[in-house]
Amino acid sequence: MRTRILGARVIDPSSGFDQQADLYIANGKILSVGQAPEGFEAEQTIDATGLVAAPGLVDLNVSLREPGYSRKGTISTETLAAAAGGVTSLCCPPITRPVLDTSAVAELILDRAREAGHAKVLPMGALSKGLEGEQLAELVALRDAGCVAFTNGLNNFRNNRNLRRALEYAATFDLTVVFQSQDYDLAEGGLAHEGATASFLGLPGIPEAAETVALARDLLLVEQAGVRAHFSHLTSARGVQLIAEAQARGLPVTADVAMYQLILTDEALLNFSSLYHVQPPLRTQADREALRAAVKSGVISAIASHHQPHERDAKLAPFGQTEPGISSVQALLPLALTLVQDGLLDLPTLLARLSSGPADALRLPLGRISNGAPADLLLFDPQASTLVGETWYSKGSNCPFIGHCLPGAVRYTLVDGRISYQA
């Protein structure tokens, strides 16, 4: 399909391009920005006057729930929700049933994602078999099946020797390892950040040290193994400081933060709403401000949704018995635009943290608007607003932002030049 997009403000954060221009697309690629290619005849024209054209968002953590947890979400529903949020490419963690530790599971996910056609799905393979932290998964076979990185999520390795060997093996094949650093023993049984709010509510706490102790160990092992590492879902000011120091030493490490961690603090738990029950937990206002500063400086180069949809019953029990997680991918762009509204980031910098930053972190050929690049594009109206939940595609409605009016509205999402979502 030959497509012409007229009159948009085109922002490509990776090159610094920011001006009104037309886009010309054919065969799933961007042919030209500005000048029409010779002999180009459009089969489809999109009038984008007043809209911003940006690279499609790249989300580094979206739980699709399939296979195994289809009551919470499916590849079809969650990728449609992602497209409605402006996401064209997403990484799904290996927390499925069966665990994504074999090429057969990876191929199943990719086949179903292609059938749905809403967004590109980039699986992350399990670093250990069954995520049990004992035996190494078949990393090379998983890479060949389409996995772009490897992680054990919040499941700790049984001992540091096993983890070290896993990292050394990954380094041998130049594979990227994704960490969610949280010490199991320090966090066990905890429900909220260990501090004044948890004490007031009588909730067992998870100390900041649960993140920093594990993070310090992981960084030391990364340095020794020489592996490329990405640290996902940072929550604390001290954790940000450790990442900044590692980057200053020249370690090949990147980091992301969950969008909701840049907006919420542990004070959101004061009414015991299970919608704010997440793991790792929401922390203090000082931690939130440090995370925001790190996003602005680039120490944290990616913002992710960390989307975890749940069925209704999963959030109806008393707080401590509910399942953690927020369904958030569909609200990713409007939530992110509040950072521009608040004056923390300018629009090009925000789009960098949502597109080229995440793509670069995992060395993905995505997140750019340039000749020959995949035509993965987001067209949104920065002057409009979105009423979250008015049209909701995710199977999980466990989102505390439903009912909120947020800035910006996604109008079109294009994947390989094809409209996958239109408002």
Backbone torsions as a table, in degrees:
resi	resn	phi	psi	omega
1	MET	NA	121.3	176.6
2	ARG	-89.7	119.9	-172.5
3	THR	-123.5	140.5	176.0
4	ARG	-120.1	128.6	178.0
5	ILE	-112.9	119.0	-169.7
6	LEU	-107.4	133.0	163.4
7	GLY	79.5	13.9	-178.2
8	ALA	-81.5	156.4	164.5
9	ARG	-81.5	109.0	-175.6
10	VAL	-91.8	122.0	178.2
11	ILE	-119.7	117.1	173.6
12	ASP	-116.0	98.2	-174.3
13	PRO	-59.8	-31.6	-174.9
14	SER	-67.9	-30.8	-179.2
15	SER	-106.0	-11.0	-177.2
16	GLY	83.1	6.6	179.4
17	PHE	-70.0	128.8	-179.5
18	ASP	-155.4	91.9	177.3
19	GLN	-163.2	165.4	178.3
20	GLN	-72.4	129.3	-177.0
21	ALA	-160.3	162.5	174.2
22	ASP	-96.8	152.8	178.3
23	LEU	-119.9	140.9	-179.6
24	TYR	-125.1	127.2	-170.8
25	ILE	-128.5	139.2	172.9
26	ALA	-155.2	144.5	177.5
27	ASN	54.6	36.4	176.0
28	GLY	77.6	4.3	-177.1
29	LYS	-121.4	156.8	172.0
30	ILE	-82.0	117.0	179.9
31	LEU	-82.9	-39.0	-173.6
32	SER	-161.1	147.9	173.1
33	VAL	-116.6	115.7	179.3
34	GLY	102.6	-79.5	-175.2
35	GLN	-86.5	134.4	178.2
36	ALA	-70.2	135.3	175.7
37	PRO	-62.8	149.2	-179.0
38	GLU	-60.1	129.4	177.6
39	GLY	78.1	6.8	-177.4
40	PHE	-70.3	127.8	175.5
41	GLU	-125.5	116.3	-175.3
42	ALA	-77.9	137.3	171.1
43	GLU	-91.4	-18.5	-177.9
44	GLN	-146.5	134.5	178.9
45	THR	-124.0	132.9	176.7
46	ILE	-114.6	120.1	175.8
47	ASP	-82.2	108.1	-176.0
48	ALA	-108.1	25.5	177.7
49	THR	-58.2	127.4	-179.4
50	GLY	85.8	-4.3	-179.2
51	LEU	-102.5	158.3	172.1
52	VAL	-100.0	130.6	172.6
53	ALA	-103.5	121.4	-177.3
54	ALA	-133.2	162.1	172.8
55	PRO	-58.3	142.7	175.1
56	GLY	-55.2	141.2	-177.7
57	LEU	-66.8	144.6	178.4
58	VAL	-114.8	110.1	-175.6
59	ASP	-101.8	121.3	-173.0
60	LEU	-84.4	-2.1	178.3
61	ASN	-157.3	100.6	177.0
62	VAL	-131.8	111.6	176.8
63	SER	-76.5	119.2	-178.7
64	LEU	-90.8	-16.5	175.6
65	ARG	72.1	-10.1	-179.7
66	GLU	-112.9	134.0	5.2
67	PRO	-84.0	158.2	167.6
68	GLY	107.0	-27.1	-175.7
69	TYR	-131.3	47.3	-173.1
70	SER	-65.9	-15.3	175.4
71	ARG	-69.0	-22.8	179.8
72	LYS	-91.0	-32.6	-177.5
73	GLY	176.0	162.5	176.6
74	THR	-130.1	165.1	178.0
75	ILE	-58.7	-38.6	-179.5
76	SER	-66.6	-48.7	-176.2
77	THR	-69.3	-41.0	-173.7
78	GLU	-77.8	-31.2	175.3
79	THR	-73.5	-30.3	174.0
80	LEU	-66.7	-42.0	176.0
81	ALA	-60.8	-39.3	178.5
82	ALA	-63.1	-46.0	179.6
83	ALA	-60.9	-38.7	178.0
84	ALA	-66.2	-22.1	176.2
85	GLY	-92.7	5.3	178.6
86	GLY	89.3	7.4	-178.2
87	VAL	-87.6	126.9	177.0
88	THR	-106.2	-21.4	178.6
89	SER	-138.4	137.2	-178.9
90	LEU	-142.6	146.3	174.2
91	CYS	-98.7	130.8	177.4
92	CYS	-107.9	132.8	179.6
93	PRO	-72.8	164.0	-174.5
94	PRO	-83.6	16.3	-177.3
95	ILE	-83.3	74.4	179.0
96	THR	-125.7	179.1	175.8
97	ARG	-132.7	107.7	2.4
98	PRO	-70.0	160.3	178.4
99	VAL	-59.1	146.0	179.8
100	LEU	-77.5	72.4	179.2
101	ASP	-123.2	11.1	175.6
102	THR	-134.4	156.6	179.8
103	SER	-65.0	-27.7	-179.7
104	ALA	-63.5	-41.5	179.1
105	VAL	-68.5	-40.8	178.1
106	ALA	-60.2	-44.3	-178.8
107	GLU	-66.7	-36.2	176.9
108	LEU	-61.2	-47.4	-179.3
109	ILE	-62.1	-44.8	-178.3
110	LEU	-65.9	-38.8	178.7
111	ASP	-62.7	-44.9	-178.4
112	ARG	-70.2	-32.4	176.8
113	ALA	-67.0	-40.0	177.8
114	ARG	-65.1	-37.5	177.9
115	GLU	-64.1	-41.3	-179.4
116	ALA	-69.1	-45.6	173.3
117	GLY	73.3	14.0	-176.3
118	HIS	-85.1	-35.0	-177.5
119	ALA	-155.8	159.7	175.8
120	LYS	-78.5	129.7	180.0
121	VAL	-107.1	127.8	-178.0
122	LEU	-119.7	99.4	-174.7
123	PRO	-69.8	144.8	167.3
124	MET	-103.8	125.2	-178.6
125	GLY	-82.2	157.0	175.6
126	ALA	-69.0	137.7	177.6
127	LEU	-76.0	-30.5	177.6
128	SER	-127.1	155.5	-179.8
129	LYS	-61.2	127.7	179.0
130	GLY	65.0	11.1	-175.2
131	LEU	57.8	28.3	-175.3
132	GLU	-92.0	-8.3	175.1
133	GLY	74.2	22.0	-179.5
134	GLU	-113.8	-63.6	-178.7
135	GLN	-103.4	140.5	179.5
136	LEU	-67.9	136.9	174.5
137	ALA	-72.6	169.8	-178.6
138	GLU	-81.7	80.3	-169.0
139	LEU	-64.1	-42.5	-177.6
140	VAL	-66.5	-42.1	177.5
141	ALA	-63.1	-38.9	177.7
142	LEU	-66.5	-41.1	176.3
143	ARG	-59.5	-45.1	-178.9
144	ASP	-66.2	-24.5	178.6
145	ALA	-83.7	-7.1	175.9
146	GLY	120.9	2.2	179.1
147	CYS	-73.7	134.7	-174.5
148	VAL	-98.7	-13.6	179.3
149	ALA	-163.6	175.0	-174.5
150	PHE	-137.5	139.2	-175.1
151	THR	-151.2	155.4	170.2
152	ASN	-109.1	6.5	179.7
153	GLY	58.5	-138.6	178.5
154	LEU	-85.8	2.9	178.5
155	ASN	-84.1	113.8	-177.5
156	ASN	-73.3	150.5	168.7
157	PHE	-69.6	150.3	-176.5
158	ARG	-64.1	-33.2	175.8
159	ASN	-152.4	162.9	-175.9
160	ASN	-68.1	-27.1	178.7
161	ARG	-64.6	-44.5	177.7
162	ASN	-61.5	-42.4	179.9
163	LEU	-64.2	-43.5	179.6
164	ARG	-59.8	-43.2	-179.7
165	ARG	-65.9	-37.9	177.7
166	ALA	-62.5	-42.8	-179.2
167	LEU	-67.0	-39.7	178.5
168	GLU	-64.7	-38.5	177.8
169	TYR	-65.7	-44.2	178.8
170	ALA	-61.7	-38.5	179.6
171	ALA	-64.6	-34.5	179.9
172	THR	-59.1	-35.8	-177.5
173	PHE	-105.1	13.9	177.5
174	ASP	55.0	44.2	178.3
175	LEU	-94.4	149.5	178.0
176	THR	-92.9	131.5	177.9
177	VAL	-107.9	133.2	179.9
178	VAL	-107.3	125.3	179.5
179	PHE	-105.3	141.5	160.5
180	GLN	-118.2	93.9	-168.0
181	SER	-79.1	110.2	174.1
182	GLN	-153.9	121.4	-179.5
183	ASP	-71.3	122.3	-174.0
184	TYR	-61.0	-45.3	-174.9
185	ASP	-66.2	-39.3	-179.7
186	LEU	-72.8	-29.0	-177.3
187	ALA	-93.2	-14.4	-171.5
188	GLU	-55.7	127.9	177.8
189	GLY	82.5	-6.8	-177.5
190	GLY	-79.1	151.0	-178.6
191	LEU	-124.4	-20.3	-175.8
192	ALA	-149.1	168.1	176.5
193	HIS	-60.2	133.1	179.8
194	GLU	-72.1	105.0	-176.8
195	GLY	-175.2	-161.7	-173.5
196	ALA	-62.4	-40.9	-177.9
197	THR	-64.7	-46.4	179.1
198	ALA	-61.6	-40.6	178.9
199	SER	-64.2	-42.8	179.8
200	PHE	-62.5	-38.8	-177.0
201	LEU	-86.8	-9.8	-177.9
202	GLY	73.1	28.1	180.0
203	LEU	-97.7	138.4	175.8
204	PRO	-63.3	137.5	-171.0
205	GLY	-99.9	157.4	171.5
206	ILE	-113.9	112.0	-175.4
207	PRO	-71.2	157.0	173.5
208	GLU	-54.6	-33.3	-178.7
209	ALA	-61.3	-23.3	176.7
210	ALA	-59.9	-35.9	176.6
211	GLU	-81.6	-47.2	-170.7
212	THR	-72.2	-35.6	177.3
213	VAL	-63.4	-46.9	179.1
214	ALA	-66.8	-38.7	-178.6
215	LEU	-65.4	-43.2	178.5
216	ALA	-61.5	-44.0	177.3
217	ARG	-61.8	-47.1	-177.1
218	ASP	-61.4	-40.8	179.9
219	LEU	-65.5	-39.4	178.3
220	LEU	-64.6	-41.3	179.7
221	LEU	-70.7	-35.8	176.1
222	VAL	-61.4	-44.3	-179.8
223	GLU	-63.3	-41.0	-179.3
224	GLN	-70.3	-38.8	-176.7
225	ALA	-79.5	-23.9	-177.8
226	GLY	73.8	27.1	-177.9
227	VAL	-92.3	151.3	174.3
228	ARG	-81.9	128.8	-172.5
229	ALA	-132.6	145.8	174.0
230	HIS	-123.3	130.4	-178.6
231	PHE	-104.5	117.8	-169.8
232	SER	-103.3	143.7	170.5
233	HIS	63.6	49.4	172.2
234	LEU	-63.2	146.1	-179.1
235	THR	-130.3	-13.3	-169.5
236	SER	-123.8	154.2	177.2
237	ALA	-63.2	-41.1	179.8
238	ARG	-66.4	-35.8	176.8
239	GLY	-63.1	-41.2	176.7
240	VAL	-60.3	-42.2	-179.6
241	GLN	-62.2	-41.2	178.8
242	LEU	-63.4	-40.8	178.2
243	ILE	-65.2	-43.6	-179.7
244	ALA	-61.3	-41.5	179.0
245	GLU	-65.7	-39.6	178.7
246	ALA	-65.1	-42.5	177.7
247	GLN	-63.9	-37.9	178.8
248	ALA	-65.4	-28.2	176.9
249	ARG	-80.5	-5.4	177.8
250	GLY	93.2	10.7	178.2
251	LEU	-69.4	141.2	179.9
252	PRO	-80.4	67.3	-177.0
253	VAL	-122.3	143.5	175.7
254	THR	-128.5	171.7	-177.2
255	ALA	-150.4	154.8	172.8
256	ASP	-132.1	167.9	178.0
257	VAL	-135.0	148.0	174.5
258	ALA	-72.0	137.3	-178.5
259	MET	-53.1	-42.1	-175.0
260	TYR	-69.1	-22.3	177.2
261	GLN	-70.5	-19.5	178.0
262	LEU	-85.0	-6.0	-176.6
263	ILE	-117.5	-42.8	-172.2
264	LEU	-99.3	159.5	170.1
265	THR	-131.2	177.1	-178.4
266	ASP	-65.6	-14.3	177.0
267	GLU	-66.3	-17.3	177.1
268	ALA	-64.1	-18.1	-177.5
269	LEU	-81.7	-2.6	-170.3
270	LEU	-60.8	-23.5	177.1
271	ASN	-100.9	14.2	177.3
272	PHE	62.6	22.5	179.1
273	SER	-69.3	124.2	-179.6
274	SER	-69.6	-12.1	177.1
275	LEU	-63.7	-20.2	179.9
276	TYR	-101.1	8.9	177.1
277	HIS	-81.1	107.9	-179.5
278	VAL	-135.0	159.6	175.1
279	GLN	-132.3	127.5	-8.1
280	PRO	-59.7	162.9	-169.8
281	PRO	-79.1	162.8	167.8
282	LEU	-65.1	138.4	-177.8
283	ARG	-114.3	-156.6	-169.2
284	THR	-82.1	171.1	177.2
285	GLN	-62.7	-37.5	178.3
286	ALA	-62.8	-39.0	176.9
287	ASP	-65.2	-43.8	179.6
288	ARG	-60.2	-42.5	-179.8
289	GLU	-65.7	-36.1	177.1
290	ALA	-67.1	-39.2	176.7
291	LEU	-63.4	-43.4	179.0
292	ARG	-61.7	-43.7	179.6
293	ALA	-63.4	-37.2	179.7
294	ALA	-69.0	-34.8	174.7
295	VAL	-64.9	-41.8	-179.4
296	LYS	-65.3	-41.8	-176.9
297	SER	-77.5	-22.0	-178.0
298	GLY	98.0	-3.0	172.9
299	VAL	-56.9	-42.7	168.0
300	ILE	-97.5	111.9	-172.6
301	SER	-96.7	-2.1	-175.9
302	ALA	-142.8	140.0	170.8
303	ILE	-111.6	129.4	-179.3
304	ALA	-123.2	159.5	179.8
305	SER	-79.0	-31.3	-170.2
306	HIS	47.7	51.3	-176.5
307	HIS	-70.1	124.6	177.7
308	GLN	-136.4	90.5	-179.4
309	PRO	-74.4	146.2	177.2
310	HIS	-133.9	152.2	170.5
311	GLU	-69.7	161.1	-172.8
312	ARG	-56.9	-42.2	-175.0
313	ASP	-64.0	-24.4	-176.3
314	ALA	-66.6	-17.5	-178.5
315	LYS	-114.5	11.2	-174.2
316	LEU	-96.7	-14.3	-178.9
317	ALA	-76.4	172.2	171.0
318	PRO	-54.1	151.7	-169.1
319	PHE	-45.3	-49.0	-174.7
320	GLY	-68.9	-15.6	-178.8
321	GLN	-103.3	2.6	179.6
322	THR	-87.0	163.3	179.7
323	GLU	-90.5	136.7	-177.2
324	PRO	-76.3	151.2	174.7
325	GLY	133.3	152.9	179.1
326	ILE	-126.0	135.9	172.5
327	SER	-83.7	109.4	-166.0
328	SER	-138.7	-6.4	-171.3
329	VAL	-65.6	-33.8	-177.6
330	GLN	-69.4	-23.8	-179.8
331	ALA	-98.7	10.4	-173.0
332	LEU	-58.4	-51.9	-177.1
333	LEU	-66.6	-50.0	179.2
334	PRO	-58.7	-39.8	177.0
335	LEU	-62.9	-42.6	-179.4
336	ALA	-64.2	-35.9	-178.5
337	LEU	-67.5	-15.7	174.0
338	THR	-66.3	-25.9	177.6
339	LEU	-69.4	-31.9	174.1
340	VAL	-73.2	-43.0	179.2
341	GLN	-59.6	-36.1	-179.6
342	ASP	-80.9	-5.1	178.8
343	GLY	83.5	8.2	-179.8
344	LEU	-73.1	-44.1	-177.3
345	LEU	-128.9	151.3	166.8
346	ASP	-83.8	166.2	-172.9
347	LEU	-62.5	-45.3	178.5
348	PRO	-59.6	-39.0	179.3
349	THR	-66.3	-42.5	177.3
350	LEU	-59.2	-46.3	-178.9
351	LEU	-64.4	-31.3	175.2
352	ALA	-63.1	-41.3	-178.6
353	ARG	-71.2	-16.2	-179.0
354	LEU	-103.1	-9.2	-174.8
355	SER	-134.0	-78.3	-176.0
356	SER	-67.1	-34.5	178.8
357	GLY	-60.7	-54.0	176.3
358	PRO	-61.4	-39.3	179.9
359	ALA	-62.4	-43.5	180.0
360	ASP	-66.6	-34.9	-178.7
361	ALA	-58.8	-38.3	179.7
362	LEU	-106.5	13.2	177.1
363	ARG	55.9	50.6	-179.8
364	LEU	-102.6	139.7	-179.4
365	PRO	-80.2	58.6	-172.9
366	LEU	-136.1	177.0	171.0
367	GLY	77.9	27.7	-178.0
368	ARG	-138.9	151.7	170.7
369	ILE	-115.8	101.9	-179.3
370	SER	-155.8	161.2	-179.6
371	ASN	-59.7	127.1	179.2
372	GLY	90.4	-9.9	178.8
373	ALA	-75.7	155.1	174.7
374	PRO	-56.4	138.3	-178.8
375	ALA	-82.4	63.4	175.1
376	ASP	-99.5	106.1	-169.1
377	LEU	-133.3	152.4	175.2
378	LEU	-122.4	128.9	173.5
379	LEU	-117.1	118.0	-178.6
380	PHE	-135.4	156.8	179.9
381	ASP	-99.6	108.7	-177.4
382	PRO	-73.4	-15.6	-178.6
383	GLN	-91.9	-16.0	179.6
384	ALA	-83.9	-179.0	177.1
385	SER	-136.0	161.0	-179.9
386	THR	-120.5	126.9	171.6
387	LEU	-90.8	105.3	-174.1
388	VAL	-62.6	128.5	177.9
389	GLY	95.0	-8.7	179.8
390	GLU	-60.1	-43.1	168.6
391	THR	-129.1	115.8	-170.5
392	TRP	-124.4	121.1	-174.5
393	TYR	-99.4	-26.1	179.5
394	SER	-64.9	146.1	177.3
395	LYS	-71.9	-21.5	179.1
396	GLY	-96.7	125.1	178.0
397	SER	-101.6	18.2	-179.3
398	ASN	-80.1	67.3	-177.4
399	CYS	-129.5	117.4	-178.3
400	PRO	-72.0	-7.9	-178.1
401	PHE	-93.7	-3.3	177.3
402	ILE	-60.7	131.5	-176.3
403	GLY	95.9	-11.1	178.7
404	HIS	-85.4	144.5	175.2
405	CYS	-99.1	116.8	-173.6
406	LEU	-118.7	156.5	-176.5
407	PRO	-72.3	148.8	175.1
408	GLY	84.2	151.8	178.3
409	ALA	-147.7	126.8	176.8
410	VAL	-72.1	127.9	178.2
411	ARG	-103.2	-43.0	178.9
412	TYR	-141.1	144.0	167.3
413	THR	-126.3	126.0	-178.9
414	LEU	-115.4	131.3	176.0
415	VAL	-117.8	119.0	-176.0
416	ASP	51.7	39.9	176.3
417	GLY	81.2	-3.0	-178.6
418	ARG	-104.2	134.9	179.4
419	ILE	-70.2	113.9	178.5
420	SER	-98.8	-18.3	174.9
421	TYR	-149.4	136.0	174.8
422	GLN	-137.1	127.2	-178.5
423	ALA	-66.0	NA	NA
